[in-house]
Amino acid sequence: MLTSLSGRSVIVTGASKGIGKGIARVFASKGAQVLLAARNLTEAQATATEICASGGIASAVAADIANPEDTLKMAQTALERNGAIDIVCCNAGIFPAAKLAEMTVSDWDSTLNTNLKGTFLTVNACLPALKARGQGRIIVTSSITGPITGYPGWSHYAASKAGQLGFVRTAAIELAPHNITVNAVLPGNILTEGVEALGPEYIARMTSAIPQRRLGSVEDVAYAVLFLASDEAAFITGQTIVVDGGQVLPESHLALE
């Protein structure tokens, strides 16, 4: 049993759907006050309404994390509504597919701006409030793609996710004197709306490559994030947790036969 998070103020970016929605739901179920940030305010508000209907405390704010003004507004909103910032979940990300030969500069820039620069901007905007608390937790949603594996069509995504881990390790050193930990989760194939959109053939192929023979759920990732945000994880910083059902372990499909 982890120490209660009742009353803690949590920001989750990209929280209107997918992994972010799962993270927000799990934190709210443990008593935290959750601010859901997303570009689509209507979707974020709908998720916040669902959480509140289940007895949680949640509200929404529109924010494009690639925009410095939006991240500052997001942090200020958390302070105004919840009185502090204790935990920041840098989850928002995009993964448009494009092979190298067809990839445009715009494809590259938009992916890096959201996934990598957006992580920096989110942390930077929340840092004064985290330091004011004298402790804090920052958890970044990276991926196995980039830090561990590769997949055709996602070189820009992979670069952004590998870059996040470089950020995590150095930020962890800088923020350690302030009792702020910085860690990352690396999901494998998680059954989200985005993965469902890739179609049944993709899902079947990916499932066959996972030793547990299933895609992960958003809750599988959310509970790893919850642990890293807990008081019990106070001496863990600059680290990663892979949440993939063993996907990165086999040398080939032969290992699963």
N, C-alpha and C positions, 0 to 999 in steps of 0.2 A: 504494500500500500504506500503510495506516494503522499507526501505532505499536501494538504489541501491547497488548491489554487483559488479558493473563494476570495473574491474581491480584487484579485490581480487584474491589471489592465493589459489586454492583449491586442495587438494589431496583426491582422492577417491580410496580406495583399493577394490579389487574384482569388478572392474568397467567394465569388458569386457562383462558382461551379467547380467540379472536379476535385482535385486534391485539396485546394484551398477551402472549399466548402466543407470537406470532411474534417480538416484541421479545426475550422471554426466551430463546427458542431461538437467535436470532442472537448475542446477547451471550455465551451459554454456548459457542457454537461458536468464539468468538474467545478463549476461555480465562478469561472472567470467572467469578467466583463469584456466582451469582444467587439472590436471595431472591424467591420468588413470593408475592405477597400477594393474597388474594381472600377474599370473604365465604364462599365454599364451599370449606372445607378439603379435602374429598375430591377435588374437581376439581383444585385446586391441587396436591395431592400426586400425583395421576395425571400431571399435566404435568411435575412435577419428576422423577418416575420415568422418563418418556419421555426427558427431557433427559439424565439420568444414564446411561440405557441406551445413549445415543449418544456417551458419553464426556465429557459436560459435568459441571459442578458446579452443583447446584441443590438447593434445599430450599424448603419451603412454610410459610406461616404464615397463620392465619385473621385477617382484619382487615376491618372496615367503615371505610373512610376518612372517613366522616362522623362517626365517633366519636373524640374526642380520645384517649381511653384506648387505643383500638385502634392508632392511629397511633404513639403512644409505645411500645406493646408491639412493634410492627413494627420500629421503629428499634432498640430494645434487642435484639431477636432477631438483627438483622443484625450488630450489634456482637459479640454472644456467639458467633455461628456463624462469622462471616467476619472478625472483628477490626477492621472499619472500615466506613465508608460513603463510597464515592467517586462514585457515579453514582446519581441518583434519577430514575426514569421515572414521572411522574405520568400514568398511563394510564387508570385506572379511571373508568368513566362509565356512565350509563344514558341511554336515549332512548325513554321511553314516549311514544306519540303521543296528542295530545289537542288538538282545535280550541279556540280561545279561548272560544267560547260554552259549551263543556262542561267546560273545564278547572277543576279545583278548587284550592283553596289547598294542599291536600295534594299534588296533582300538581306544582304549582309548587315547593313547599318541598322535596320529596324530590329533585327533579332538581337544583335549585340547591345543596342540601346535599351531594349526592354529587359533582357535577361541579365546582362552584366552591369551596365551603367545603372539600371534601375535598382539593382541590389545595393550598389554604393549610395545612390541618392536616398533610398529608404533608410538605410542605417545612418547616414549623415544627418538626415532630418530629425531622427529620433534620438540621436546621441545626447544632446543636452538634457533631455528629460530622463534618459536612462542613468546618466551620471548623477543627476540630482537625487535619484533614489538610492545611490550608493551600491547598487547591484542591478543586474539585469541579465536577460537571456536573449540572444539573437540566434535564430535557426534559419538556415538557408535551404531551400529546396533545390538541390542540384539534380543530378541524374547519373545513371551508370554510363549513359552515352556521352562520351567526351573524356571524363576522368578514367574510365576503365575500358569501355568498348567503343566501337564505331558503327555507323549504319549509313549506307549510301543515301544521299539526299539531305543529310543533316549535318554537313560539315560546319556550317555557321552556328547551328544549335550546339553541336559538340564543343566548338571553341568557346562559346559563351559559358557552358556548364563547367568546362575545365578551368576557365578563368575564375569562376566563382570560388573554386577551392583555393586558388592562390590568394584571393581576397580574404577568405575565411582564416587562413593560417596566419597571415600578417596582422589582420585586424585583431585576432585572438591575443597576439603578443601585446599590441598597443593598448588593448582595453582591459587586460588582466589586472593592472593596478587599480582599476575602478570596480573590481568584482563583477565584471561583465564577461560572460562566456560567449563564444562564437563557434557554432558547430554547423554541420550540414547533414542532411539526409540525402541519400542517392537512390531514388526509386528506380525499379526496373519497369516492366510493363504493368501499368495500373489501369484497371477498367474504369476509365473516365469517358465523358462525352466525346472528347477529342479522339481517344483510341477507338471508340465504337464507330466513329465516322470513317476510320480507315478500312472498315469492312470486315465481314466474317472470315474471309480468307487470311487476312493479316492476323486476326485474333487467333485463328486455329494454328497458324504457323508459329506464332509467338508462344502459345500455350505448349506446343510440342517441345519447345526448347527450355522449358522451366521444369526442374526436377519435381516440384510440388504439383505440376500438372494443372495449374490454374493461374490466371492473372491475379495480381494483387488488388485489394480493395482500397478505397481512399482511407478507410479506418486503419488499415495496416500501416500506412505512412503516418497518419495522424498520431497514433500511439507512440511511435518512435520520436516524433516531434515533442509530444507531451513529456516523455522521459527526459529529453535534453533540456526542457524548460523547467524541470522540477528542481526543488531544493536538493534532492538526492544526487543530482548531476553537477553539483557545484564545482567539483574538481576535474571536470571534463571540459576541455576547450581546445579548439583548433582541430577537432576530430570529425570523422565521417561515420555514418551508419548506413550500410547498404540494405535496402529493403526490396528484395527481388525474388524471393522464393528459391534462391540458389541459382538463378539464371546465369550468372557469370562463372560458375564453377566448372561445368563440363568442358573438356577439351574439344569435343565435337558431339554431334548427335549420337555417335556410336556409344558414348558413355551413358546414354539414357535408354539404350535398347536392352 
